Amino acid sequence: MELIPGLPNDIARECLVRVPYNDFSNIAFTCKDWKLEIHLPEFFRHRRAAGCSKHVVVMTQSRVDPDRDSGLKCQALPLYRVVVFEPDTGDWWEMPPVPGCSYGLPVFCQVVGVGLNVVVMGGLDPDTFDVRDEVYVYNFLSATWRRGANMPGVKRVFFGCASDSDRMVFVAGGHDGDKNALRSVMAYDVDTNKWVQLPDMDRERDECKGIFHLGKFHVIGGYCTDRQGEFERSAELFDVATWQWSPLQENLLSLATCPSSCTVADGSLYMCQGGDVAKLEADTWKPVAGLPGEVCNTALVAAREDKLLVIGSSNFGEPHTAYVLNLQSYTWTRIKSTDEHSGHVQSGCYLEL
């Protein structure tokens, strides 16, 4: 079989790995052999080794009202869509609408990157504010959405979630339709489209943060039903290898605050607190860089390797701006964006494509 007639296959593969990620679906539709090639794990290992992979951020962002006069940049009742942002180039583009959500995504839905897929799950109906349990999966190889299996059990919102970057999404805590905080945990297998129940956490955790780090699903902070809004400093870690929870970590956070900015970068935990970016070193959170004033109200913190992306605004209702922190030099770079992509960001994740 010749991947490209007249060329040795090793040369043909060098050509294919250099195709932009948003043309993957065109490769797949061109011929059967190319489709088989790009579905091989070796294809993406080769693409990464050749330095051709791209790091992108997929996020839910509100539309900006083009007819506004001044003042607030977002609509009073913002409509959210899924957008892709390339920090290295500053390019933005809007993904195809999620099926059934052409007039806006569920409010507070979560976006998680899993391999070559983006998973959108949960949230509140933008019209009725009922809790939603739908799951949608976008595959970058086919450039299509598909409906996933609904989240099982009680409908929940404000849950913590994270991916192992391979095929699993882990979901923990949140609250039900009556605002009862939850201890239950489950995992979604993107490949098999099946959910599995995990052992419960030790504590109820509403508005917790989910992070996958060193083979463990970290569930950080949150609060219980009886203490609405009183965030805990503790965390619980689920070991995927043993399928068990590690002993409770009582004081992972230095402050009893919302943990939404917690993330993993370059093998360490980071978060925004007190106007700074702080790094966890030997059980102590140490400030490493001050937050730029334009993003002091952080909406999204995401990381890959030695880069930390922060999207936020200077004040409520102001346009959102993106900055990238180099974790080697602790210097900031402001990312240019258009007015169209200055809306509020609710959830997001990094993907390597």
C-alpha positions in Angstrom: 0.0 0.0 0.0 1.3 3.5 -0.9 -0.1 6.3 1.3 0.9 8.8 -1.4 1.5 7.3 -4.9 5.1 7.6 -5.9 6.4 8.4 -2.5 7.9 6.0 0.1 5.6 5.6 3.0 8.0 7.1 5.5 8.1 10.3 3.4 4.3 10.2 3.0 3.9 9.9 6.8 6.1 13.0 7.2 3.7 14.8 5.0 0.6 13.6 6.9 1.8 14.4 10.4 2.3 18.0 9.3 -1.4 18.5 8.3 -3.1 21.1 10.5 -5.3 19.5 13.2 -8.5 21.2 11.8 -7.9 19.3 8.6 -7.9 15.8 10.2 -11.4 15.1 9.1 -10.5 16.0 5.5 -7.6 13.4 5.7 -10.1 10.8 7.0 -12.5 11.4 4.2 -9.9 11.4 1.4 -9.2 7.7 1.4 -9.4 4.6 3.5 -5.7 4.2 4.0 -5.3 7.8 5.3 -8.2 7.3 7.6 -6.6 4.2 9.0 -3.2 5.9 9.4 -4.5 8.9 11.4 -6.3 6.6 13.8 -3.1 4.8 14.8 -1.6 5.8 18.1 1.8 5.8 16.4 0.6 8.6 14.1 0.2 11.1 17.0 3.4 9.9 18.7 5.3 10.7 15.5 3.4 14.0 15.1 4.4 15.0 18.6 8.1 13.8 18.2 8.3 15.9 14.9 7.1 19.0 16.8 4.0 19.2 14.7 1.3 18.9 17.4 -0.6 21.9 18.5 -1.7 22.9 22.0 -5.1 24.4 22.0 -7.6 25.5 24.7 -11.2 24.5 24.3 -13.6 26.6 26.3 -17.2 27.7 26.8 -17.4 31.4 26.2 -20.3 33.9 26.1 -21.2 35.7 22.9 -20.6 39.4 22.9 -23.5 41.5 21.9 -22.4 43.4 18.7 -25.2 46.0 19.2 -24.2 47.0 22.7 -23.6 50.7 23.2 -21.0 50.7 26.0 -20.4 49.3 29.5 -21.0 45.6 30.0 -19.4 43.5 27.3 -21.7 40.5 27.8 -25.4 40.2 27.4 -27.5 40.3 30.6 -28.3 36.6 30.0 -25.2 35.5 28.1 -25.4 32.7 25.6 -22.4 30.4 25.6 -20.7 28.5 22.8 -17.7 26.3 22.5 -14.6 28.0 21.1 -11.0 27.0 20.4 -8.0 29.2 21.2 -4.4 28.6 20.1 -2.2 30.5 22.6 0.9 30.1 20.4 -0.7 31.9 17.4 -3.5 33.9 19.1 -6.0 32.4 16.7 -9.6 31.8 17.8 -12.4 29.9 16.1 -15.9 28.7 17.0 -16.7 25.0 17.0 -19.8 23.7 15.4 -22.9 24.0 17.7 -23.5 21.3 20.2 -26.6 19.3 19.0 -29.7 20.7 20.5 -27.9 23.8 21.9 -27.9 26.1 18.9 -29.2 28.9 21.1 -26.8 28.5 24.0 -25.0 25.8 26.0 -26.3 24.8 29.5 -25.0 27.4 32.0 -22.1 26.1 34.1 -21.6 23.0 31.9 -18.1 21.5 32.1 -15.7 21.0 29.3 -13.0 18.3 29.5 -10.4 17.2 27.0 -9.9 13.4 26.6 -7.4 12.3 24.0 -8.6 13.7 20.7 -12.1 14.4 22.1 -13.8 17.2 23.9 -16.6 16.3 26.4 -19.3 18.8 27.4 -21.5 17.7 30.3 -24.0 18.9 32.8 -25.0 22.4 33.6 -28.3 24.3 33.9 -30.9 24.8 31.2 -30.5 28.4 30.0 -34.2 28.9 29.9 -35.6 27.0 33.0 -32.4 26.6 35.0 -33.2 22.9 35.5 -30.2 20.7 36.1 -29.1 18.9 32.9 -27.4 15.5 32.7 -26.6 15.3 29.0 -23.2 14.5 27.7 -21.8 15.5 24.2 -18.5 14.4 22.7 -16.7 16.2 19.9 -14.1 14.2 18.0 -11.4 16.1 16.2 -10.7 13.3 13.7 -14.2 13.3 12.4 -15.0 17.0 13.3 -18.4 15.9 14.5 -20.4 15.9 17.8 -22.1 12.8 19.1 -24.5 12.3 22.0 -22.9 10.4 24.9 -24.6 8.4 27.6 -26.3 10.7 30.2 -24.7 11.2 33.6 -26.3 8.5 35.8 -27.9 8.9 39.2 -29.1 12.1 40.7 -28.7 15.1 38.4 -25.9 17.3 39.6 -24.3 20.7 38.9 -21.1 22.5 40.2 -19.3 19.2 40.3 -15.5 18.7 40.0 -14.3 16.8 37.0 -11.0 15.9 35.3 -9.6 13.6 32.6 -6.7 11.2 32.6 -6.1 12.6 29.0 -6.6 9.1 27.6 -10.2 7.9 27.7 -11.7 8.5 31.2 -13.5 11.5 32.7 -13.9 11.5 36.5 -16.8 13.4 38.1 -17.2 14.1 41.8 -19.4 16.0 44.2 -21.5 19.0 43.2 -25.1 19.4 44.3 -28.5 18.1 43.3 -31.6 20.0 42.3 -32.4 20.7 45.9 -28.9 22.1 46.6 -27.8 19.0 48.6 -24.1 18.6 48.4 -22.9 15.2 47.1 -20.2 12.7 48.1 -20.8 10.4 45.1 -18.2 9.9 42.3 -18.3 8.3 38.9 -16.2 7.9 35.7 -17.1 8.1 32.0 -15.3 6.0 29.4 -15.3 8.0 26.2 -14.4 4.9 24.1 -17.1 2.6 25.4 -19.6 5.3 26.2 -20.3 3.8 29.6 -20.3 5.2 33.1 -19.0 3.4 36.2 -19.6 4.2 39.8 -16.6 4.9 42.1 -16.5 4.6 45.9 -18.0 7.7 47.6 -15.7 10.4 49.0 -15.3 10.9 52.7 -17.1 14.3 52.6 -19.7 16.1 50.6 -18.1 18.6 48.2 -20.1 21.2 46.4 -18.2 23.5 44.0 -15.1 21.4 44.3 -12.2 21.3 41.8 -11.2 18.2 40.0 -7.6 17.6 38.8 -5.9 14.5 37.5 -2.2 14.3 38.6 0.3 11.5 39.0 -2.3 8.8 38.4 -4.7 10.1 40.9 -8.0 12.0 40.6 -7.7 15.0 43.1 -11.0 16.4 44.4 -10.0 19.7 46.1 -12.0 21.9 48.4 -15.8 22.5 48.1 -18.3 22.6 51.0 -21.0 20.5 52.6 -24.8 21.1 52.6 -24.9 22.5 56.1 -22.1 25.0 55.4 -23.2 26.6 52.1 -20.3 28.7 50.7 -17.9 27.9 53.5 -15.1 26.3 51.5 -12.9 23.6 53.0 -9.1 23.4 52.7 -9.1 19.7 52.4 -8.7 17.3 49.4 -9.4 13.7 48.6 -7.3 11.7 46.1 -8.6 8.6 44.2 -5.9 6.2 43.1 -6.9 4.8 39.7 -4.4 1.9 40.0 -5.8 0.6 43.3 -9.4 1.9 42.8 -9.2 3.4 46.4 -9.2 6.7 48.1 -6.1 7.9 49.8 -6.3 9.2 53.4 -7.9 12.7 53.5 -5.5 15.6 53.1 -6.9 18.1 55.6 -4.9 21.3 54.7 -4.0 21.0 51.0 -5.2 24.6 50.5 -3.7 27.5 52.5 -7.0 29.4 52.5 -10.6 28.3 52.8 -11.5 29.6 49.3 -13.0 28.6 46.1 -10.5 26.2 44.4 -11.6 26.8 40.8 -8.2 28.2 39.8 -6.2 25.1 40.9 -4.4 23.4 38.1 -1.3 21.3 37.4 1.6 22.6 35.4 5.1 21.2 35.0 4.4 18.6 37.6 3.3 21.0 40.3 0.0 22.4 41.7 -0.7 26.1 41.0 -3.6 28.4 41.9 -4.5 32.1 42.0 -4.8 33.6 45.4 -4.5 37.1 46.9 -3.6 38.7 43.6 -0.8 36.2 42.9 -0.1 32.9 41.2 1.1 30.5 43.9 2.9 27.2 43.6 2.6 24.3 46.1 6.1 23.5 47.4 6.6 21.1 50.3 3.0 21.6 51.6 3.4 25.4 51.4 1.8 27.7 48.8 4.5 30.2 47.6 3.6 33.2 45.5 5.7 33.1 42.2 4.1 36.0 40.2 1.7 38.8 40.6 -1.5 38.6 38.5 -1.8 41.3 35.8 -4.6 43.7 36.7 -6.5 42.9 33.5 -7.1 39.3 34.7 -7.3 39.8 38.5 -10.8 38.4 38.4 -9.9 35.0 37.0 -12.4 33.0 35.0 -10.1 30.2 33.7 -6.7 28.9 34.6 -5.3 26.1 32.5 -1.8 24.7 32.0 0.4 22.7 29.8 4.0 21.9 30.4 5.7 25.1 31.6 3.0 27.5 30.5 0.1 28.8 32.6 -2.9 30.4 30.8 -5.0 32.8 32.8 -8.2 34.3 31.3 -10.1 36.9 33.3 -11.1 40.5 33.6 -10.3 43.6 35.6 -13.8 43.8 37.0 -17.2 42.3 36.7 -18.7 42.8 33.3 -15.5 44.0 31.7 -14.0 42.3 28.6 -12.0 39.2 29.2 -8.3 39.1 28.4 -5.8 36.2 28.2 -2.2 36.1 29.6 0.3 33.3 29.6 2.8 32.9 32.4 6.2 31.3 31.6 6.9 29.1 34.6 10.6 29.1 34.0 11.1 32.9 34.0 7.8 33.8 35.7 7.2 36.4 33.0 3.8 37.3 31.5 2.8 37.6 27.9 -0.4 39.3 26.9 -2.4 37.4 24.2 -4.1 39.5 21.6 -7.8 38.7 21.0 -10.6 40.2 19.1 -13.6 41.9 20.7 -15.7 38.9 19.5 -13.7 36.7 21.9 -13.7 38.9 24.9 -16.8 37.3 26.5 -16.9 35.5 29.9 -15.4 32.1 30.1 -17.0 29.4 32.3 -15.0 26.2 31.7 -12.1 25.1 29.6 -9.3 22.6 29.1 -6.0 22.1 27.2 -5.7 19.6 24.4 -2.7 18.5 22.3 -3.7 17.7 18.7 
